[in-house]
Amino acid sequence: MTSILPSSTQVLVVGGGPAGATTAILLAREGFDVTLVEKSKGSNTKIGESLLPSALEIFDLLGIREKVEAHGFLRKTGAYFDWGPQEWSFKFEDIAVNDNSTYTFQVRRPEFDNLLMSHGKTQGVKVFQGVQIKEISFAGERPVKASWSRGRGSEQQSGEITFDYLVDASGGYGLMANHYLHNRQYHEEFENLAIWGYYKNAKIKPIQPDNATITASTKDGSGWFWGIPVDDDLLSVGLVINNELYKARRSKASMKEVFLQAIADCPAIAEVVEPAELVSKIEIGQDFSYWAENFSGPGYFLVGDAACFLDPLLSTGVHMSFFTGMMTAASISSIFRNEITEERALSFYDRVCRFHYLSLMVFVSSFYHKMHKPDSSAQPSEFIAQMADFQKVDPQMREMVAQHMSSLLSLGEEGIRLAIEQEKKGLPASALREHHEKVFAQIWNGLFSYLPEVNGLGLCKKPQLGIFPVAQMSETVPATV
């Protein structure tokens, strides 16, 4: 080993997944000194293979769009849902905010993560793989130094690195949240497990829209499946099921048998994999959703899964990684340029990212509510008020999210009611489809494209990435991410 970590850096990023790489690349492109360390020497197989259209705008900011386009990942043009009594699909081009959100990609995560880290090196990020962070040292509440090690035996290296800011992108490990802050909170409503494997020669071509993710609930409502085409002849298939229910089933059958029995109870997936061959081992992972009580603090930011994790129902994992990475880079950039105080930047970051995460949490909860209680007549505001996890949120944030999500969920309820009326009137399928697309576009854009103004501050991307008073900005992000 010849490459040694520097003794100091402006920003130390711990973790080389999408969240860490996004943060590091954006900061390096703004001209700052960034060191990224990743404990693995090569990315292992990971779930989180389905991207959302919002990824394209991030790719443009990262300067990696052409590399992603050229790599050969499958182009994902929409989504398909088979959820209880309802079935629908949509094309991204029909609900697009702009030309930058008409498609996205299904990715093979080891290749995708390595592509991001390799691109980071070309942008000035100092990338070191196989590096383990052993300990963080603090000055009061502020992290200021990390001790690290690399390699084994006679090849082992170790040292210390000081920094101005620490970006924790360590994923579920939760370097800061679990080992120093002890502030990770788990959801009561999403205590699930994910069980997954890969099928070769599944019936992928008939899936519409092209290369769409299949999201399908089981007939008995006990869980749901994803079906993600990650290659022309390879389908990622995953079951999400409640932890206690899995334990009960596991007491009578093997993990593989539980998985296959659930597929048999999910026609949308069973039909696709019927001619296919299972070509991987069945893997299982805890899928409990969580969030840190604080996403940031003096001298540090938590990004991606290190900050929060949400049930994978809407493929929000990598989306939140990109989103929090971009927001962190904007916050640190403005702090370094003396455009905003650290205190205001931390407050902005924490509240905007928390608002976005909680909005997604309410929406995902509404899907589960419909799966378990399809005949429920509870109004959206009543449903939100009954969410146990939501009561843990501070009152001001709870009110902000509740107002926003009540309006979106009410829009969805009204859309379903009108569609039923139109169907009874015998309107043609094209008219019903147009109606669904219009309603879903409003909900989708309200969910993924809206950001609240916080204390008069907003996110700006041009000519520089940063956090600025809204009144001073020439181009803001709230309508584009």
C-alpha positions as CSV (number, residue, x, y, z in Angstrom):
1,M,0.0,0.0,0.0
2,T,1.4,3.3,-1.0
3,S,-1.5,5.7,-0.6
4,I,-1.7,7.2,2.9
5,L,-4.5,9.3,4.2
6,P,-3.7,13.0,4.7
7,S,-3.3,14.2,8.3
8,S,-6.0,16.9,7.8
9,T,-8.9,17.7,5.5
10,Q,-11.7,20.3,5.3
11,V,-14.4,17.6,5.1
12,L,-14.1,13.9,6.0
13,V,-16.8,11.7,4.5
14,V,-17.2,8.3,6.1
15,G,-18.9,5.9,3.6
16,G,-18.7,5.5,-0.1
17,G,-22.3,4.7,-1.0
18,P,-24.6,7.1,-3.0
19,A,-25.0,9.5,0.0
20,G,-21.3,9.8,0.8
21,A,-20.2,10.0,-2.8
22,T,-22.8,12.6,-3.7
23,T,-21.8,14.8,-0.8
24,A,-18.1,14.4,-1.5
25,I,-18.3,15.1,-5.3
26,L,-20.5,18.2,-4.9
27,L,-18.2,19.7,-2.3
28,A,-15.1,18.9,-4.4
29,R,-16.8,20.5,-7.4
30,E,-17.3,23.6,-5.2
31,G,-13.5,23.7,-4.7
32,F,-13.2,22.3,-1.1
33,D,-10.8,19.7,0.2
34,V,-12.7,16.5,0.7
35,T,-11.5,13.1,1.9
36,L,-13.8,10.0,1.5
37,V,-13.1,6.8,3.3
38,E,-14.9,3.5,2.6
39,K,-14.4,0.4,4.8
40,S,-14.9,-2.1,2.0
41,K,-12.4,-2.6,-0.8
42,G,-15.2,-3.3,-3.3
43,S,-18.9,-2.8,-3.2
44,N,-20.9,-5.9,-2.3
45,T,-24.4,-6.9,-3.6
46,K,-26.9,-4.4,-2.2
47,I,-30.6,-3.8,-2.5
48,G,-31.7,-0.3,-3.4
49,E,-31.4,-0.9,-7.2
50,S,-34.3,1.1,-8.4
51,L,-33.8,4.9,-8.9
52,L,-36.4,7.6,-9.1
53,P,-36.4,10.3,-11.8
54,S,-35.0,12.9,-9.4
55,A,-31.7,11.1,-9.8
56,L,-31.2,12.7,-13.2
57,E,-30.9,16.2,-11.8
58,I,-28.4,15.0,-9.2
59,F,-26.4,13.3,-12.0
60,D,-26.2,16.6,-13.8
61,L,-25.0,18.4,-10.6
62,L,-22.4,15.6,-10.1
63,G,-21.2,15.8,-13.8
64,I,-21.8,12.1,-14.1
65,R,-24.8,12.0,-16.4
66,E,-22.9,10.9,-19.5
67,K,-21.1,8.1,-17.6
68,V,-24.3,6.7,-16.2
69,E,-26.0,6.8,-19.6
70,A,-23.1,5.1,-21.2
71,H,-22.6,2.4,-18.6
72,G,-25.5,0.2,-19.8
73,F,-27.9,0.3,-16.9
74,L,-31.5,-0.5,-17.8
75,R,-33.6,2.6,-18.5
76,K,-36.6,2.7,-16.3
77,T,-39.5,4.5,-17.8
78,G,-42.3,4.1,-15.2
79,A,-43.8,2.0,-12.4
80,Y,-46.4,-0.7,-12.1
81,F,-48.5,-1.3,-8.9
82,D,-50.7,-4.3,-8.1
83,W,-51.9,-3.3,-4.6
84,G,-54.9,-5.1,-3.1
85,P,-58.0,-4.4,-5.2
86,Q,-56.2,-1.7,-7.2
87,E,-53.9,-2.0,-10.2
88,W,-52.3,0.9,-12.0
89,S,-49.1,1.9,-13.9
90,F,-47.7,5.2,-15.1
91,K,-45.0,6.5,-17.3
92,F,-42.6,9.1,-15.8
93,E,-43.0,11.2,-19.0
94,D,-46.7,11.6,-18.2
95,I,-46.1,13.0,-14.7
96,A,-42.7,14.8,-15.3
97,V,-42.0,18.2,-13.8
98,N,-39.5,18.9,-16.6
99,D,-37.6,17.1,-19.3
100,N,-35.1,16.0,-16.7
101,S,-37.5,13.7,-15.0
102,T,-39.0,11.5,-17.8
103,Y,-37.0,8.4,-17.0
104,T,-34.4,7.0,-14.7
105,F,-32.4,3.7,-14.2
106,Q,-32.4,0.3,-12.7
107,V,-28.9,-0.2,-11.5
108,R,-26.6,-3.0,-10.3
109,R,-25.5,-1.5,-7.1
110,P,-21.9,-2.7,-6.9
111,E,-21.2,-1.2,-10.3
112,F,-23.2,1.9,-9.6
113,D,-21.5,2.6,-6.3
114,N,-18.1,2.0,-7.8
115,L,-18.9,4.3,-10.7
116,L,-19.8,7.1,-8.3
117,M,-16.6,6.7,-6.3
118,S,-14.4,6.5,-9.4
119,H,-16.0,9.6,-10.7
120,G,-15.3,11.3,-7.3
121,K,-11.6,10.8,-7.9
122,T,-11.8,12.6,-11.2
123,Q,-13.5,15.5,-9.5
124,G,-10.8,16.0,-6.8
125,V,-12.1,13.8,-4.0
126,K,-9.4,11.9,-2.2
127,V,-10.9,8.4,-2.1
128,F,-9.5,5.6,0.2
129,Q,-11.1,2.2,0.2
130,G,-10.5,-0.5,2.8
131,V,-10.2,2.1,5.6
132,Q,-12.0,1.6,8.9
133,I,-12.7,4.5,11.2
134,K,-11.9,3.3,14.7
135,E,-12.7,6.3,16.9
136,I,-14.0,9.9,16.7
137,S,-12.5,12.5,19.0
138,F,-14.5,15.6,20.1
139,A,-13.9,19.1,21.2
140,G,-17.0,19.5,23.4
141,E,-19.9,18.4,21.1
142,R,-17.9,18.9,18.0
143,P,-16.1,16.0,16.2
144,V,-12.7,17.1,15.2
145,K,-10.5,14.1,14.6
146,A,-10.8,10.5,13.5
147,S,-8.4,7.6,14.1
148,W,-8.3,5.0,11.3
149,S,-6.8,1.7,10.3
150,R,-6.2,0.0,7.0
151,G,-5.0,-3.5,6.0
152,R,-3.8,-6.3,8.3
153,G,-0.6,-7.8,9.7
154,S,2.6,-6.4,8.2
155,E,0.5,-4.4,5.7
156,Q,-1.5,-2.6,8.3
157,Q,-1.5,1.2,8.4
158,S,-3.1,3.5,10.9
159,G,-3.2,7.1,11.7
160,E,-5.3,10.1,12.5
161,I,-7.0,12.8,10.4
162,T,-8.4,16.1,11.6
163,F,-11.3,17.9,9.8
164,D,-13.5,20.9,9.9
165,Y,-16.7,18.9,9.1
166,L,-17.6,15.2,9.5
167,V,-20.2,13.7,7.1
168,D,-21.5,10.4,8.4
169,A,-22.5,8.3,5.4
170,S,-21.9,5.0,7.2
171,G,-25.4,3.6,6.4
172,G,-27.2,1.4,8.8
173,Y,-24.0,1.1,10.9
174,G,-24.7,4.6,12.1
175,L,-21.2,5.8,13.2
176,M,-22.5,8.9,14.9
177,A,-26.2,8.0,15.7
178,N,-25.5,4.6,17.1
179,H,-22.0,4.9,18.6
180,Y,-21.8,8.5,19.9
181,L,-25.1,10.3,19.8
182,H,-27.2,7.3,20.7
183,N,-30.2,9.0,19.1
184,R,-31.6,6.5,16.6
185,Q,-35.3,5.9,16.9
186,Y,-37.1,3.0,15.3
187,H,-40.6,3.1,13.9
188,E,-43.3,1.0,15.5
189,E,-45.2,0.7,12.3
190,F,-42.4,-0.6,10.0
191,E,-40.8,-3.5,11.9
192,N,-40.2,-5.5,8.7
193,L,-37.8,-7.9,7.2
194,A,-36.7,-8.0,3.5
195,I,-36.0,-11.4,1.9
196,W,-34.6,-11.3,-1.7
197,G,-33.0,-13.2,-4.5
198,Y,-32.3,-13.0,-8.2
199,Y,-34.1,-14.8,-11.1
200,K,-32.6,-15.4,-14.5
201,N,-34.8,-15.5,-17.6
202,A,-37.9,-14.1,-16.0
203,K,-40.6,-12.6,-18.2
204,I,-39.2,-9.1,-18.1
205,K,-39.9,-7.9,-21.6
206,P,-43.8,-7.8,-21.2
207,I,-43.5,-5.6,-18.1
208,Q,-45.0,-2.2,-18.9
209,P,-43.9,0.5,-18.8
210,D,-40.5,-0.6,-20.1
211,N,-38.2,-1.9,-17.3
212,A,-40.7,-0.7,-14.7
213,T,-40.4,-1.8,-11.1
214,I,-43.2,-4.1,-10.1
215,T,-44.7,-3.3,-6.6
216,A,-47.3,-5.9,-5.7
217,S,-49.0,-6.9,-2.4
218,T,-49.7,-10.5,-1.6
219,K,-53.3,-11.7,-1.8
220,D,-53.6,-12.2,1.9
221,G,-52.2,-8.7,2.6
222,S,-49.4,-10.0,4.8
223,G,-46.6,-8.4,2.8
224,W,-45.5,-7.2,-0.6
225,F,-42.9,-7.8,-3.3
226,W,-40.6,-5.8,-5.5
227,G,-39.6,-7.0,-8.9
228,I,-36.7,-5.0,-10.3
229,P,-35.2,-5.8,-13.7
230,V,-31.5,-5.1,-13.2
231,D,-30.4,-6.6,-16.5
232,D,-32.0,-7.8,-19.7
233,D,-32.4,-11.3,-18.2
234,L,-32.0,-10.8,-14.5
235,L,-34.8,-9.8,-12.0
236,S,-34.3,-8.8,-8.4
237,V,-37.2,-10.1,-6.4
238,G,-37.8,-9.2,-2.8
239,L,-40.4,-9.8,-0.1
240,V,-41.1,-7.3,2.6
241,I,-42.9,-8.9,5.6
242,N,-43.5,-8.0,9.2
243,N,-40.8,-9.4,11.5
244,E,-43.2,-11.2,13.9
245,L,-45.1,-12.8,11.1
246,Y,-41.9,-14.0,9.5
247,K,-40.9,-15.6,12.8
248,A,-44.2,-17.4,13.0
249,R,-43.8,-18.7,9.4
250,R,-40.2,-19.5,9.9
251,S,-41.0,-21.8,12.8
252,K,-42.8,-24.1,10.3
253,A,-40.7,-23.7,7.1
254,S,-37.3,-22.8,5.9
255,M,-36.5,-19.2,4.8
256,K,-36.5,-20.2,1.2
257,E,-39.9,-21.9,1.6
258,V,-41.4,-18.8,3.3
259,F,-40.1,-16.8,0.3
260,L,-41.5,-19.2,-2.3
261,Q,-44.8,-19.6,-0.6
262,A,-45.2,-15.8,-0.5
263,I,-44.5,-15.6,-4.3
264,A,-47.2,-18.2,-4.9
265,D,-49.6,-15.8,-3.0
266,C,-48.6,-12.9,-5.3
267,P,-49.8,-13.4,-8.9
268,A,-48.1,-10.4,-10.3
269,I,-44.7,-11.8,-9.3
270,A,-45.5,-15.5,-9.7
271,E,-46.4,-15.0,-13.3
272,V,-43.2,-13.1,-14.1
273,V,-40.9,-15.7,-12.4
274,E,-42.8,-18.8,-13.5
275,P,-40.4,-19.7,-16.3
276,A,-37.3,-18.3,-14.5
277,E,-34.5,-19.9,-12.5
278,L,-33.5,-18.7,-9.1
279,V,-29.7,-18.1,-9.6
280,S,-28.7,-16.7,-6.2
281,K,-28.9,-17.6,-2.6
282,I,-31.9,-16.2,-0.7
283,E,-30.7,-13.3,1.5
284,I,-32.4,-11.7,4.4
285,G,-31.9,-8.3,6.1
286,Q,-33.5,-6.3,8.9
287,D,-35.7,-3.7,7.2
288,F,-36.8,-1.7,10.3
289,S,-37.3,1.9,9.5
290,Y,-35.7,4.5,11.7
291,W,-34.5,8.1,12.0
292,A,-32.0,10.0,14.1
293,E,-33.4,12.6,16.5
294,N,-31.0,15.1,14.9
295,F,-29.7,14.9,11.4
296,S,-26.9,17.4,12.1
297,G,-25.0,19.1,14.9
298,P,-21.9,21.2,15.5
299,G,-19.4,20.1,12.9
300,Y,-21.3,17.1,11.6
301,F,-24.0,16.0,9.2
302,L,-25.7,12.6,8.9
303,V,-26.7,11.6,5.3
304,G,-28.5,8.7,3.7
305,D,-29.2,5.7,5.8
306,A,-26.9,7.0,8.6
307,A,-29.6,9.7,9.1
308,C,-32.8,7.8,8.4
309,F,-34.2,4.7,6.6
310,L,-37.7,4.2,5.3
311,D,-39.4,1.0,4.1
312,P,-38.4,0.5,0.5
313,L,-42.0,0.6,-0.9
314,L,-41.4,3.6,-3.1
315,S,-37.7,3.2,-3.8
316,T,-36.9,6.1,-1.6
317,G,-33.6,4.9,-0.2
318,V,-31.2,6.1,-2.9
319,H,-33.4,9.1,-3.4
320,M,-32.9,10.2,0.2
321,S,-29.2,9.5,-0.1
322,F,-29.0,11.9,-3.1
323,F,-31.2,14.4,-1.4
324,T,-29.4,14.6,1.9
325,G,-26.0,14.5,0.2
326,M,-27.0,17.5,-2.0
327,M,-28.4,19.4,1.0
328,T,-25.3,18.7,3.1
329,A,-23.0,19.8,0.3
330,A,-25.0,23.0,-0.1
331,S,-25.0,23.7,3.7
332,I,-21.3,23.1,4.2
333,S,-20.4,25.2,1.0
334,S,-22.3,28.2,2.3
335,I,-20.8,27.9,5.7
336,F,-17.3,27.8,4.3
337,R,-18.0,30.8,2.0
338,N,-19.4,32.7,5.1
339,E,-22.8,33.1,3.4
340,I,-24.6,31.7,6.3
341,T,-23.8,30.9,10.0
342,E,-23.3,27.3,10.9
343,E,-26.3,27.5,13.3
344,R,-28.7,28.6,10.6
345,A,-27.3,26.0,8.1
346,L,-27.7,23.2,10.6
347,S,-31.3,24.2,11.4
348,F,-32.2,24.5,7.7
349,Y,-30.7,21.1,6.9
350,D,-32.3,19.3,9.7
351,R,-35.8,20.7,9.2
352,V,-35.9,20.4,5.4
353,C,-34.5,16.8,5.3
354,R,-36.8,15.8,8.2
355,F,-39.8,17.3,6.4
356,H,-39.0,15.4,3.3
357,Y,-38.5,12.1,5.1
358,L,-41.6,12.5,7.2
359,S,-43.7,13.3,4.1
360,L,-42.5,10.1,2.5
361,M,-43.2,8.2,5.8
362,V,-46.8,9.3,5.8
363,F,-47.3,8.4,2.2
364,V,-45.8,4.9,2.6
365,S,-47.9,4.4,5.7
366,S,-51.0,5.2,3.7
367,F,-50.1,2.3,1.3
368,Y,-49.9,-0.1,4.2
369,H,-53.1,1.3,5.7
370,K,-54.9,0.5,2.5
371,M,-53.4,-2.9,2.3
372,H,-54.4,-3.9,5.9
373,K,-57.7,-1.9,6.0
374,P,-58.9,-1.6,2.4
375,D,-62.4,-0.6,3.5
376,S,-61.3,2.0,6.0
377,S,-63.3,5.3,5.7
378,A,-60.9,7.3,7.8
379,Q,-60.1,10.7,6.3
380,P,-56.5,11.5,5.5
381,S,-56.2,13.9,8.5
382,E,-57.6,11.3,10.8
383,F,-55.3,8.6,9.5
384,I,-52.3,10.9,9.9
385,A,-53.3,11.8,13.5
386,Q,-53.6,8.1,14.3
387,M,-50.0,7.3,13.2
388,A,-48.1,6.3,16.4
389,D,-44.7,7.2,14.9
390,F,-45.9,10.6,13.8
391,Q,-46.8,11.6,17.4
392,K,-43.0,11.5,18.3
393,V,-42.4,14.5,16.0
394,D,-42.1,18.0,17.4
395,P,-45.5,19.8,17.1
396,Q,-44.4,22.5,14.6
397,M,-42.9,19.9,12.2
398,R,-45.9,17.6,12.7
399,E,-48.2,20.4,11.7
400,M,-46.2,21.3,8.6
401,V,-46.1,17.8,7.4
402,A,-49.7,17.0,8.3
403,Q,-51.1,19.9,6.4
404,H,-49.0,19.1,3.3
405,M,-49.7,15.4,3.3
406,S,-53.4,15.7,4.2
407,S,-53.9,17.8,1.0
408,L,-52.0,15.2,-1.1
409,L,-53.8,12.2,0.3
410,S,-57.2,14.0,0.0
411,L,-56.4,14.6,-3.6
412,G,-55.7,10.9,-4.1
413,E,-59.0,9.9,-2.3
414,E,-61.0,12.3,-4.5
415,G,-59.2,11.0,-7.6
416,I,-60.3,7.4,-6.8
417,R,-63.8,8.5,-6.1
418,L,-64.1,10.4,-9.4
419,A,-62.5,7.5,-11.3
420,I,-65.1,5.1,-9.9
421,E,-67.9,7.4,-11.0
422,Q,-66.4,7.8,-14.4
423,E,-66.1,4.0,-14.8
424,K,-69.8,3.6,-13.9
425,K,-70.6,6.1,-16.6
426,G,-68.9,3.9,-19.1
427,L,-66.1,6.4,-20.0
428,P,-63.5,4.9,-22.3
429,A,-60.2,3.5,-20.8
430,S,-58.2,6.4,-22.4
431,A,-60.2,8.9,-20.4
432,L,-59.8,7.0,-17.1
433,R,-56.1,6.7,-17.8
434,E,-55.7,10.4,-18.4
435,H,-57.6,11.1,-15.2
436,H,-55.4,8.8,-13.2
437,E,-52.2,10.3,-14.7
438,K,-53.3,13.8,-13.9
439,V,-54.1,13.1,-10.3
440,F,-51.0,11.0,-9.7
441,A,-48.8,13.6,-11.3
442,Q,-50.0,16.2,-8.8
443,I,-49.4,13.8,-5.9
444,W,-46.0,12.6,-7.2
445,N,-44.8,16.1,-7.7
446,G,-46.1,17.3,-4.4
447,L,-44.3,14.5,-2.7
448,F,-40.9,14.6,-4.4
449,S,-40.7,18.2,-5.8
450,Y,-41.9,20.3,-2.9
451,L,-39.6,21.8,-0.3
452,P,-40.7,24.2,2.4
453,E,-39.1,27.5,3.0
454,V,-37.4,27.4,6.4
455,N,-36.7,30.7,8.2
456,G,-36.6,32.5,4.9
457,L,-33.9,30.2,3.5
458,G,-33.9,28.1,0.4
459,L,-31.6,25.9,-1.7
460,C,-29.8,27.4,-4.7
461,K,-27.8,25.5,-7.3
462,K,-26.6,28.1,-9.8
463,P,-24.2,29.8,-10.1
464,Q,-23.0,28.1,-6.9
465,L,-24.5,25.4,-4.7
466,G,-25.5,26.8,-1.4
467,I,-28.1,28.0,1.1
468,F,-29.4,31.5,0.7
469,P,-32.2,33.8,1.7
470,V,-35.0,33.1,-0.7
471,A,-35.4,36.9,-1.5
472,Q,-31.8,37.0,-2.8
473,M,-31.8,33.9,-4.9
474,S,-32.1,33.9,-8.7
475,E,-32.8,30.1,-9.0
476,T,-34.3,28.0,-6.3
477,V,-34.8,24.3,-6.0
478,P,-38.2,23.8,-4.3
479,A,-39.9,23.0,-7.6
480,T,-37.2,20.6,-9.0
481,V,-36.1,18.0,-6.5
